Amino acid sequence: MQNNKHFRNFHNIIIIFVVLLIVSCKKSEHTQTVYKITKSMVSDSAMVVSAHPLASEVGINILKKGGNAVDAAIAVQFALAVVYPNAGNIGGGGFMVYRSSEGEIATLDYREKAPSAATKDMYLDEKGEPIQNKSIYGALAAGVPGSVDGMTKAFDRYSKLQDWAALVQPAINLARNGYPASENEAQNLNSHQEKFNQYNHHKTAFQKSIWNPGDLILQPELSQTLELIRDQGRKGFYEGKVADLIVAEMQKSGGIITKEDLSNYQSVWREPLTTDYRGYKVIMMPPPSSGGIALAQLLEMVEPYPLSEMKFQNAAAVHLIVEAARRVYADRAKHLGDPDFYPVPVRMLMDSSYIALRMSDFNIRKASLSDSSMAGVIESEQTTHFSILDKYGNAVSLTTTLNGRYGAHTIVQGAGFILNNEMDDLSVKPGSPNMYGLIGAEANKIEPNKRMLSSMTPTIVEKNGKAVLVVGTIGGSTIITSVFQIIINYLDFGMSLNEAVQRPRFHHQWKPDVIYVEANAIKPEDRKILQIIGHKIEEREPIGRVEAIAVKNGKIYGAADHRGDDDAKGY
C-alpha cells in the first residue's frame, strides 16, 4: 500500500517533470531566434549587410539578378520599411554615400525638412522653455519625409536594372503576406504599446495585447501605399491619395505638414567629403550630416599618434580618442547645420592647421574639462544602416532613420507607415540638449524648410583605386564614434572585420562630460587609470549596430553586428 503510494507520487512527479520539460522546450523553441542569421560571411562576388535578414535577402536577390549596388540599396530601403519598422522607413529620411567601380563618388541627401509652418519657438512654453516630449511624440514632431524621393533620384541616376517595380515589389510582398516577428522585434513592439495607443486615433498594425516571437506582422495599408509608389514612383507618395492621407493625419493629430510641403520636397546630390588617413582615402557625407566632418576631424586628430603600437582600449588610447571626441563634438554643436541655411565652415573645420590647433592643449596625463573645451574660433539611436558591394565593384553605404525608435509613434491612417520625429534633431532651444543629450546652437535652430543636423555617418574607404571598407551604424550621437572605432580597429589595431565590428565600444560627446562604455568595454585597470587622470565613466546599454563590408586579397568580407538581428548575405 505504502509502496503504491510512493509509486503514485513518483509517477506524478515524472508526469509533472515531462510536462514541464515539454513546456520548457516549447518556450525555448518559441523564444529562440526566428531567423537564421549570419554575422560573419566571406564571398567572392557581392555582399549585403543590413539590420534584418529578410532585407539582406531582398538585396542579395537583386544583385543576383544583375542589379547593381544602388538597385539593391533601393530594394533594401523599401524592405526595411516593412520588416524593421522601428527605424526602416518611407516616413523618414537618410543619407547615401556611393562609389562606382571606376572611382566616381557621390552623396545623396534625402534628409527630412522642417514643414513650412515651423517656427523657432514651436516647442517652447510661455517661459521659453522646451515642453517635454512635444518635439518627440505625435504628428507635430514630424519633418517632411525624404526617403521615397531619395530612392527615385538614386534610381534615375544610377540604376542598372531600370525596373523600378522590381525593386519595390519585394517590400509589397512582405507587407501584404506578413513576416514573423523576431524576438527582438516582439520585445520592442511590446515595450512601445503604450506610446502607440497614446499617439494614434485608430488601431494600427503594431498594436496588440502581446507580441510573441514568430507572430505574423501584417501591414495591408502599407502594402497599398507601396503599390502606389511602385506604380507611380515619386507621385505615388508626395501627391494623390497618400499625400491626402498624410495631410488628414496632420489635421487630426496636430501636425503641420501640408500638401505643398510634400510636393515641394526634393532630395539633393551634394559634394562628398574626403580625407586621407594613413594612406587610405575616406569618403564621407557632408552637412547637414555632421558625421563626415566629425569623422574626418577624429581621424586627423589621432593620426599623429601611434595607435597601432597601443593596445586596444588601453588607457592611453582611450584618453587620446576621448580628448579628440570632446573637441569634435564641441565644434559640432557650434558650427554645423543645414548648409542651405547656414554657412558651415567646412574647409576650416577640416584644415590640418585648425586640427593641430584644436589638439595643441591635449595633455597625455590629464583629462580636460568640457566646459573649457569650447568650439574653435570662427541625435534616438534607432537609425538603421546597410552596406552593399556588388559584383561590378560599386559600393553603397546608406543610413536611414525615423530618429527615435518608431519615430513619432504616429502611423498615418490608411497609409500604414510611421511618421518620423526628426524635428527634435533641430535645436528646439539653442543650448538645450535633444533626446540624445546633444547640444545645438543657432546654426541648427528651427526654420521653415530646413534640414536637421544629423550624426549619420555612412562611409566608404578606398585604397589603390578600389573600395576596401564600407561601413556605417545606428546609434544617434554615438554613430560618429562607433564608425571611427571600426575604422581604427580594422586599420590600426589589425583586427579582422568581424572582430572590429563585434568588439565592445565606448563613446564621448563633449557634453555631458562622461565616457559612456558598454559593460565589457575598457578593462577595469584601464578604467581606474582614466578615472585617476580625471575622466568620468558610466556603463550604458549596447552602443550602435554596425554593418560593414571589407575587401581583402580578392575576397569580400561581411560583418553584421551581434547587438541585433543584423545579417550578412553574399554570393
C-alpha positions in Angstrom: 0.0 0.0 0.0 2.8 2.3 1.1 4.8 1.3 -2.0 1.8 2.0 -4.2 1.6 5.5 -2.7 5.3 6.1 -3.3 4.9 4.8 -6.8 1.9 7.1 -7.5 3.9 10.1 -6.1 6.9 9.1 -8.2 4.6 8.7 -11.2 3.0 12.1 -10.6 6.5 13.7 -10.3 7.6 12.1 -13.6 4.4 13.4 -15.3 5.0 16.9 -13.9 8.6 16.7 -15.0 7.7 15.6 -18.5 5.0 18.3 -18.8 7.5 21.0 -17.6 10.1 19.7 -20.0 7.7 19.9 -22.9 6.6 23.4 -21.9 10.3 24.4 -21.4 11.2 23.0 -24.9 8.3 24.8 -26.5 9.2 28.0 -24.7 12.8 27.6 -25.7 11.8 26.8 -29.3 9.3 29.8 -29.2 11.8 32.4 -27.9 14.8 31.3 -29.9 15.8 33.4 -32.9 13.1 33.1 -35.6 15.5 33.6 -38.4 18.8 32.0 -39.5 21.1 34.9 -39.1 24.7 35.2 -40.4 27.0 37.5 -38.5 30.2 36.9 -40.5 30.5 35.8 -44.1 33.1 35.6 -46.9 32.1 35.7 -50.5 33.6 36.0 -54.0 31.2 38.3 -55.8 28.9 40.5 -53.7 27.7 41.3 -50.2 24.7 42.9 -48.4 24.8 43.6 -44.7 21.6 45.1 -43.1 19.6 45.2 -39.9 17.3 42.3 -40.9 17.8 39.0 -42.6 14.8 39.4 -44.9 16.1 42.8 -46.1 19.5 41.4 -46.7 17.9 38.6 -48.7 16.0 41.1 -50.8 19.2 42.9 -51.6 21.2 39.9 -52.5 18.5 38.6 -54.8 18.5 41.9 -56.7 22.3 41.6 -57.0 22.0 38.1 -58.3 19.5 39.3 -61.0 22.2 41.6 -62.3 21.3 44.7 -60.4 24.0 47.0 -59.1 24.6 48.3 -55.5 22.2 51.2 -56.0 19.4 48.9 -57.2 20.0 46.7 -54.2 20.0 49.7 -51.9 16.6 50.9 -53.1 15.1 47.4 -52.6 16.6 47.1 -49.2 15.4 50.6 -48.2 11.8 49.7 -49.0 12.1 46.2 -47.5 13.4 47.7 -44.2 10.4 50.0 -44.2 8.3 46.8 -43.7 10.4 44.4 -41.7 12.3 46.9 -39.5 9.6 49.3 -38.5 11.4 50.9 -35.6 13.8 52.6 -38.0 13.4 51.4 -41.6 11.0 53.8 -43.3 9.3 55.6 -46.0 8.2 58.2 -43.5 11.7 59.4 -42.6 14.9 60.2 -44.5 18.6 59.5 -44.7 22.0 59.8 -46.5 23.7 57.7 -49.1 27.4 57.5 -50.0 28.2 56.0 -53.4 31.4 54.9 -55.0 31.4 53.3 -58.5 33.9 50.7 -59.6 35.5 53.4 -61.8 36.0 55.7 -58.8 33.1 58.1 -59.2 31.9 59.3 -55.8 28.6 60.9 -54.9 26.5 61.6 -51.8 22.7 61.9 -51.7 21.0 63.9 -49.0 17.4 62.8 -48.6 17.1 64.1 -45.0 13.7 65.3 -43.8 12.9 69.0 -43.8 11.0 71.2 -41.3 7.5 72.0 -42.5 7.0 75.5 -44.0 4.8 76.4 -41.0 7.6 75.5 -38.5 8.7 78.3 -36.1 11.7 78.6 -33.8 9.6 78.5 -30.6 7.0 75.9 -31.6 8.1 73.5 -28.9 8.5 76.1 -26.1 6.2 77.1 -23.3 5.2 80.7 -22.3 8.5 80.9 -20.3 10.6 80.0 -23.4 11.5 76.5 -22.1 11.2 73.3 -24.1 7.9 71.4 -23.5 8.7 67.9 -22.6 8.2 65.3 -25.4 6.5 67.8 -27.7 9.2 67.5 -30.3 9.5 63.7 -29.8 6.0 62.2 -30.0 3.0 62.8 -32.2 2.5 64.3 -35.6 3.9 67.7 -34.6 7.3 66.1 -34.2 7.4 65.0 -37.9 9.5 66.6 -40.6 8.7 66.2 -44.3 9.8 62.7 -45.3 12.5 62.3 -47.9 13.0 58.5 -48.3 10.8 58.0 -51.4 12.1 61.0 -53.2 15.7 59.9 -52.4 15.2 56.5 -53.8 13.7 57.8 -57.0 16.7 60.1 -57.5 19.1 57.3 -56.9 17.3 55.1 -59.4 17.2 57.8 -62.1 21.0 58.4 -61.8 22.5 55.0 -61.1 20.1 52.1 -61.6 21.4 49.3 -63.9 18.2 47.2 -63.9 16.0 50.2 -64.9 13.0 48.3 -63.4 11.5 50.4 -60.6 8.6 48.0 -59.9 11.0 45.0 -59.4 12.8 47.0 -56.7 9.6 47.9 -54.8 7.7 44.6 -55.2 9.6 42.6 -52.6 8.6 45.1 -49.9 5.0 44.9 -51.1 5.1 41.1 -50.8 6.5 41.3 -47.2 3.8 43.9 -46.2 0.9 42.0 -47.7 1.9 38.5 -46.8 3.4 39.3 -43.4 6.6 38.2 -41.8 7.4 36.6 -38.4 8.4 38.9 -35.6 11.9 38.2 -34.3 12.5 38.0 -30.6 14.0 41.5 -30.6 11.1 42.9 -32.6 8.5 41.3 -30.4 10.1 42.8 -27.3 10.4 46.2 -29.0 6.7 46.3 -30.0 5.6 45.2 -26.6 7.6 47.9 -24.9 6.1 50.6 -27.1 2.4 49.6 -26.9 1.6 52.4 -24.5 3.0 55.0 -26.9 1.2 53.5 -29.9 -2.0 53.7 -28.0 -1.4 57.2 -26.9 -0.4 58.7 -30.2 -2.9 57.1 -32.6 -6.6 57.5 -33.0 -7.1 54.2 -34.9 -6.0 50.6 -34.5 -2.6 50.1 -36.2 -0.7 47.0 -37.4 1.6 47.3 -34.5 -0.9 47.3 -31.7 -1.6 44.0 -29.9 -2.0 42.9 -26.3 1.2 40.9 -26.5 3.6 40.1 -29.3 5.5 36.8 -29.3 8.4 35.8 -31.5 7.1 34.2 -34.6 3.9 36.2 -34.7 3.0 37.3 -38.2 3.2 41.1 -38.7 0.7 42.0 -41.5 0.7 45.6 -42.9 -2.1 45.7 -45.6 -2.3 49.5 -45.6 1.4 49.8 -46.1 1.3 47.3 -48.9 -1.3 49.6 -50.7 1.0 52.6 -50.2 3.9 50.7 -51.6 1.8 49.6 -54.6 1.1 53.3 -55.4 4.9 54.0 -55.1 5.6 51.0 -57.4 3.1 52.2 -60.0 3.5 56.0 -59.8 7.0 56.5 -58.4 7.5 59.7 -56.5 4.0 60.9 -57.3 2.6 57.8 -55.5 3.8 59.3 -52.2 4.0 63.0 -52.5 0.8 63.5 -54.4 -2.6 61.9 -54.7 -4.1 59.5 -52.2 -1.1 59.1 -49.9 -0.5 62.9 -49.7 -4.1 63.3 -48.8 -3.8 60.7 -46.0 -0.7 62.4 -44.6 -2.4 65.8 -44.5 -5.6 64.3 -43.0 -3.4 62.7 -40.3 -1.7 66.1 -39.6 -5.1 67.8 -39.2 -6.4 65.1 -36.9 -3.2 64.7 -34.8 -2.0 68.3 -34.6 0.8 68.2 -37.2 1.7 70.9 -39.7 2.9 69.2 -42.8 0.9 70.4 -45.9 0.4 69.2 -49.4 2.7 72.0 -50.6 5.4 70.7 -48.2 5.1 67.3 -49.7 5.0 68.3 -53.4 7.9 70.8 -52.9 10.2 68.3 -51.2 13.4 67.5 -53.1 16.4 65.4 -52.0 19.8 66.8 -53.0 23.0 65.5 -54.5 25.9 67.0 -52.6 29.7 67.2 -53.0 31.2 64.3 -51.0 33.8 65.0 -48.3 37.1 63.1 -48.4 40.1 62.9 -46.2 43.3 60.9 -46.2 44.1 58.6 -43.2 47.3 56.6 -43.2 47.3 56.2 -46.9 43.6 55.5 -47.3 41.0 57.8 -48.8 37.9 58.1 -46.7 34.7 59.2 -48.4 32.0 60.7 -46.2 28.7 62.6 -46.1 28.8 66.4 -45.9 26.4 68.6 -43.9 23.6 68.5 -42.9 25.2 65.3 -41.7 27.7 66.2 -39.0 29.1 62.7 -39.4 31.6 63.3 -42.3 33.2 66.4 -40.8 33.3 64.9 -37.3 34.8 61.6 -38.5 37.4 63.4 -40.6 38.4 65.5 -37.6 38.7 62.5 -35.3 40.8 60.6 -37.8 43.1 63.6 -38.4 43.4 64.4 -34.7 44.6 60.9 -33.8 46.7 60.3 -37.0 49.9 61.8 -35.5 49.8 59.3 -32.7 51.0 55.6 -33.0 47.7 53.9 -32.4 49.0 50.7 -33.9 51.6 50.5 -31.1 48.9 51.0 -28.4 46.9 48.1 -27.1 43.2 48.1 -27.9 41.3 50.2 -25.4 44.2 50.7 -23.1 44.1 53.9 -21.0 46.4 55.9 -23.3 44.4 55.1 -26.5 41.0 55.8 -24.8 42.3 59.0 -23.3 43.5 60.2 -26.8 40.3 59.3 -28.5 38.1 60.9 -25.8 40.0 64.1 -25.9 39.7 64.2 -29.7 36.0 63.5 -29.5 35.5 66.2 -26.8 36.8 68.8 -29.3 35.0 67.4 -32.3 31.6 67.4 -30.6 32.1 70.9 -29.3 32.7 72.0 -32.9 29.6 70.1 -34.0 27.4 72.0 -31.5 28.7 75.4 -32.6 29.3 75.2 -36.3 27.2 72.6 -38.0 23.8 72.8 -39.6 22.0 72.8 -42.9 24.4 74.4 -45.4 21.4 75.8 -47.4 20.6 78.0 -44.3 23.9 78.4 -42.6 27.5 79.0 -43.9 29.1 75.9 -42.4 32.9 76.4 -42.3 33.7 73.0 -43.8 37.2 73.9 -45.0 38.2 75.4 -41.8 36.9 72.5 -39.7 38.9 70.0 -41.8 42.0 72.1 -42.3 45.1 70.4 -40.9 46.4 73.6 -39.2 43.0 74.0 -37.5 43.0 70.4 -36.4 46.5 70.8 -34.9 45.4 73.9 -33.1 42.4 72.1 -31.6 44.7 69.4 -30.2 47.5 71.8 -29.1 46.4 71.8 -25.5 46.0 67.9 -25.3 47.6 66.7 -22.1 48.6 63.0 -22.2 48.4 62.8 -18.4 45.2 64.8 -17.7 41.6 64.9 -18.8 40.4 68.3 -20.0 37.1 69.8 -19.0 34.2 70.1 -21.5 33.3 73.5 -20.1 36.7 74.7 -21.0 36.8 72.9 -24.4 34.6 75.2 -26.3 34.2 75.2 -30.1 37.1 76.6 -32.1 37.0 80.2 -33.4 35.2 81.0 -36.5 20.8 62.5 -32.4 17.4 58.1 -31.0 19.6 55.9 -31.6 17.1 53.9 -33.8 18.6 54.6 -37.1 19.4 51.8 -39.5 22.3 51.3 -41.8 23.2 48.9 -44.6 26.3 48.4 -46.6 26.4 46.9 -50.2 29.1 45.9 -52.6 28.1 44.4 -56.0 30.0 42.1 -58.4 30.9 45.1 -60.5 32.8 46.8 -57.6 30.2 49.5 -56.9 29.7 50.3 -53.2 26.8 51.9 -51.3 26.9 53.0 -47.7 23.4 54.1 -46.6 22.0 55.2 -43.3 18.3 56.0 -42.9 16.2 56.8 -39.8 12.9 57.9 -38.2 15.1 59.3 -35.4 13.7 57.7 -32.2 12.6 54.1 -32.1 9.3 54.0 -34.1 9.8 57.7 -34.7 6.8 59.8 -33.6 4.8 56.6 -32.8 2.1 58.0 -35.1 1.1 55.9 -38.0 -0.6 57.6 -41.0 -4.2 56.2 -41.0 -4.9 54.5 -44.3 -1.3 54.6 -45.4 0.2 52.4 -42.8 3.7 54.0 -42.3 5.2 55.6 -39.2 6.0 59.3 -39.1 9.5 60.4 -38.1 10.2 62.6 -35.1 13.2 64.4 -36.7 12.1 67.9 -35.6 13.8 67.0 -32.3 17.1 67.0 -34.3 16.8 70.7 -34.8 17.7 72.9 -31.9 14.3 73.2 -30.1 16.1 75.9 -28.0 19.8 76.7 -28.8 21.9 75.5 -25.8 19.3 72.8 -24.7 20.0 69.1 -25.3 17.9 67.0 -27.6 16.7 63.4 -26.8 20.3 62.2 -27.2 21.9 64.8 -25.0 23.3 66.7 -28.0 23.6 70.4 -27.7 22.6 72.6 -30.6 23.3 76.3 -31.5 22.0 78.9 -33.8 23.3 77.0 -36.8 20.8 74.3 -36.2 17.8 76.4 -34.9 14.3 75.6 -36.3 13.5 77.4 -39.5 10.9 76.6 -42.2 12.0 74.0 -44.8 15.4 73.5 -43.1 17.1 70.1 -42.9 18.0 68.9 -39.4 21.6 68.3 -38.4 22.4 64.6 -38.2 25.0 62.3 -36.8 24.6 59.7 -39.5 28.0 58.7 -40.9 27.8 56.4 -43.9 31.4 55.9 -45.1 33.4 54.2 -47.8 37.2 53.8 -47.5 39.3 53.2 -50.6 42.9 52.4 -51.4 44.7 51.9 -54.7 41.6 52.8 -56.6 39.3 50.3 -55.0 36.8 50.3 -52.2 38.2 48.4 -49.3 35.8 49.2 -46.5 32.1 50.1 -46.5 30.7 50.9 -43.0 28.0 52.7 -41.0 25.9 52.2 -38.0 22.9 53.3 -36.0 23.2 55.0 -32.6 22.2 58.6 -32.6 25.1 60.7 -31.2 27.2 57.5 -30.9 27.2 56.9 -34.6 30.3 59.0 -35.3 32.5 57.5 -32.6 31.3 53.9 -33.5 32.3 54.3 -37.2 35.6 55.8 -36.1 36.3 52.9 -33.8 35.6 50.3 -36.5 38.0 52.1 -38.9 40.8 52.2 -36.4 40.1 48.7 -35.1 40.5 47.4 -38.7 43.3 49.7 -40.0 45.3 50.5 -36.9 44.7 47.6 -34.5 44.8 45.0 -37.3 41.6 43.2 -36.4 39.6 41.1 -38.8 36.5 42.9 -40.0 34.2 40.7 -37.8 36.4 41.3 -34.7 36.4 45.0 -35.4 32.6 45.1 -35.5 31.9 42.8 -32.6 34.4 44.3 -30.0 33.0 46.5 -27.2 32.7 50.2 -27.8 32.8 53.5 -25.8 31.6 57.0 -26.5 32.2 60.6 -25.5 30.3 63.6 -27.0 31.7 66.7 -25.2 28.6 67.2 -23.0 27.7 65.5 -20.8 31.3 65.2 -19.7 31.2 61.4 -19.4 32.8 58.4 -21.1 29.9 56.0 -21.8 31.0 52.4 -22.1 29.4 49.1 -22.8 29.6 46.7 -19.9 32.6 44.8 -21.3 34.4 47.7 -22.7 37.8 49.0 -21.3 39.4 46.7 -18.7 39.0 47.6 -15.0 42.7 48.5 -14.6 42.4 50.9 -17.5 39.2 52.4 -16.3 40.9 53.1 -13.0 43.8 55.0 -14.7 41.3 57.0 -16.7 39.4 58.0 -13.6 42.7 58.9 -11.8 43.5 61.4 -14.6 40.1 63.0 -14.4 37.6 61.1 -16.6 34.1 60.0 -15.5 32.9 56.6 -16.7 29.4 55.3 -16.9 28.1 52.0 -18.2 25.2 52.0 -20.6 23.3 49.7 -23.0 25.0 48.4 -26.2 26.3 51.1 -28.5 25.4 51.1 -32.2 24.8 48.2 -34.6 27.4 48.3 -37.3 27.0 46.8 -40.8 30.4 46.5 -42.6 32.0 45.1 -45.7 35.7 44.8 -46.4 37.6 43.6 -49.5 41.0 41.9 -48.9 43.1 39.6 -51.0 40.3 39.2 -53.6 37.7 38.2 -51.0 34.6 40.1 -49.8 34.0 40.0 -46.0 30.7 40.9 -44.4 30.2 41.6 -40.7 26.8 42.1 -39.1 26.6 43.4 -35.5 25.9 40.9 -32.8 23.9 43.6 -30.9 20.7 42.9 -33.0 19.1 40.8 -35.8 21.7 42.2 -38.2 22.6 39.8 -41.1 25.2 39.4 -43.8 24.4 37.7 -47.1 26.7 37.2 -50.0 27.5 35.1 -53.0 
